[in-house]
């Protein structure tokens, strides 16, 4: 028997030319991240029922970071349902100083026009938190977070949300330190396929949902409802529910 709410995949990578029917067949709510303004522009006109497209500037894409246009990004933000993927990557990409500057510019825009923002922080957990302290966000979601215990506690204190995927099950680090009301599920498709046995597509979050159920002592429906309640609270904090696609807005009525 299917649950009254679809799975929530709060961070996945989807090509902007994927047919709408393919996304609908997932029967999952998906936040589709873009790595660049050009990819966002390809996705911006889409009207998918359950897929929200993120406006991104991936920190590991050197050309995108080095050629960042605040004006173009700001103009695109006016029609974006959410922002992602943005952040800092200490292992790849252009100079950290440039990445930090671009990330700070994006966060400054979001102070005035709040949105959910999915944040990349590989090797740069403290730097990302420093930026969030300078530019506080009501919609910050730390994607695939691998920060230390102290950094995790700091992020919780700052009000951040966390999107967890099946990699957290294979190598647990933060699942027991994050309050249940701050957790969302994600796949980071296609990058976590090796951690999710059935993860050949976005929206497959069963492994992390099962782990959360064990941690929270909840059944499948209890976990799913908790995740959607968290999303509802986050959307209310940012005032960005109207930007969500119709299928997600409809699902929120069940929470």
N, C-alpha and C positions, 0 to 999 in steps of 0.2 A: 504494500500500500504506500503510495507516494505521500510525502509530507505536504501540509498546506503552504509551505514556503519553499522556494527553490534554493539550491545551494548558492552561497555567495562566494564569488572569486574576486577578491578586492585588489588583485594585481596579476595581470596576465598580459602577454604580448600577442597581438593579433594583427595580421596584415590588414591594412585599411581597405583592400579590395576583396576581402572574403565575402562571398554572397550572404545576403541577409538570411536566407533560408538555412545556411549552415550554422549561423549563430543561433537562430531560433531553435534549431534541433538540439542544441546543448541543454535546453531547458534549465539554464542556470543564469543567475545575474552575474555579469562580468564587467569589471572595470578594466578596459583595454588601454594599456599605456602606449604612448608614442615616444620615440627617442629624439624626435626632431620636429621643427616647425613645418618642414615640408611634408612629413608623414601626417602630422595633425591636419594640415590643409586638405589632404586627400580624404580624411575621415570626417571632417567638420560638418559636411552636409548630410551625413547619414542619420537615419531615423529608426534605428534598431529598437525593438520592443524592450529588451532586457540588457542591452549592452551600452554602458556609458563610456565615452571616449575621453582619454586624458590628454591634456596639452603638455608635452614634455620637452625637456632638453637634457638628455642623458649625460651624466658627467663623464662617462667613459668614451663618448663620441667626440673626439678632439675637434673636428671641423665644426660641429654644432656649438660647442662651448666657445671656441675661439672666434666664431662668427656671430655670436649672440647679439641679437638686436632687441634692446628693451622696448623700443617702440612697436616692433612687429609682434613681440610676445604679448605686450599689453593690449594691443588691439585684438589679438586672438582670444585673450582671456575673457573678453566680454561675452563670448558665445560658448565658452568651455564649461562642461558640466563638472569637471574636476581637473586637477593638475597632476601630472605624473608621466614620465618618471623624471624626477629632478633630485639633486643632492650633491654629494661629494664622494669620489672614489680615489682612495690613496694608492691603489695598485695599478690603475690603468688611466689612460687619458692624458690630458694636457696638465700643465703646472697646477699644483694645488691652489696657489694664490689666485689663479684665474678661475678655477672651479668655485672657490669660496666666494669670489666677487659676483659671479653669475648667480649662484644660489642665493646670495643675499639680496640681489636685485629682484629675483622672483619672489622671495619672502616679503620684501617691502611692498610689492604689488598686492600680495594676498592679505596684508594687514588692512588695506582699504577695501578689497573685494574678496572676502573670505570664500574659500572653496576647500573641499577635501583635497589634500596634497599627499601623494604617495612618495616617500623619501628613501633614496638609496644612500647607504652609509658604509660601504665596504672599506674596512681599514681606517675609517674616519668617524667613528662613533662620537668621540668627544668634540670633534670639529663641527659636526652636524648639530649637536646639542648647544654648543656655543652660539651658533648662528640662530637657532630657535630661541635662545634666551634674548638675543639682541632684537629679534623680530618675532615676538610671540604669535603663535598660530592657534586658532580654535579648531582647525581641521587637520592637524598633523598626524599622519599615519606612518610609522616607522616600518618599512617593508623589509622582510627577511632580516630582522634585527639580530645581530650577533655581538652586541656590546657586553661589557663586563657587568658583574653584579652591581657595582657602584654606579656605573653608567645607566644601567637599567632602572635602578632606584631613582636616579636623577630624572630620567625621562618620565617615569610614572609621576613623580612630584610635579613635573612641568605640565602634566595633563595630556601627554601624548597617548595615542592609540598605537596598537601593534597589529600588523597582519602576519599571521603565522602559516607556514606551509608544512608539507610532509618532512622536509629536512629537519625540522625541529623535533620530530618524532625519532628520527634515526640518531640524532645527536642533540639531546635535550640540553637547553641552556637557560631559557628564560620562562618556560611555560609555567613553572611553579612560583614565579616572582611577580607575574603580571596579574593585576586584579581582573577577574572574569569580565567585568563591565568595560574593559579597555581592549578587548580582543576581537579581531576580525579574521576570517579565513582567506587564504589566497593559494594560488598554484605557482605563480611566477612562470607559467607555461611559456616556452617549452623547457625552461632551465631546470625544473625539478622532476622531470620524468623518471630519473633514476631513483628517486625517493618514493614515488607514488606508483605502485605496481600497475594500476589501471589508468595512469595519467597521460593518456595519449591525446588529450584535448583540454582546453580550458574548462573550468567549472568542476573538475573532479577533486573534491576536497574531503572525501570520506576518511582518509587516513588521519588527517589532522582533527577532523570532527570526532573520530573515535577516541583519539588521545585526550582531547578536551573533555569528553564525556567521562573518561576515567578520572581525570584530574578534578573535575567539578562534581562528580557523582550525579550525573544527569544522563537520561536516556537520549536517543537520537533527536527526538522532537525538542527536548529541553535545550540541547546544545544549539540546534538550528534557530530556535526562538530567541535564545540569548544573543546569538550573533546578530540577528536582525534587529533586536532591541538596541544593541550597541550602535549599529548603523543608524537607526532612527535618531538616537541621542546625538550622534556626531553630526548628522544632517541638520538637526535642530540648532545645535551650537553654531553652525556656520550659516544658517539660513539658506542653505543651498538645495533643499528638497525640490523646489520648482525646476532646477536644472536637470534633475534626474529623468531618464526615459520613462514612458508611461507604465511599462511592466514593473519597474522597480517601485514607482509611486503606488501602484496598486498593491504590491506585496506588502508595503509598509502598513497598509490598512489592517492587515492580519495581526500585526504585532500587538 
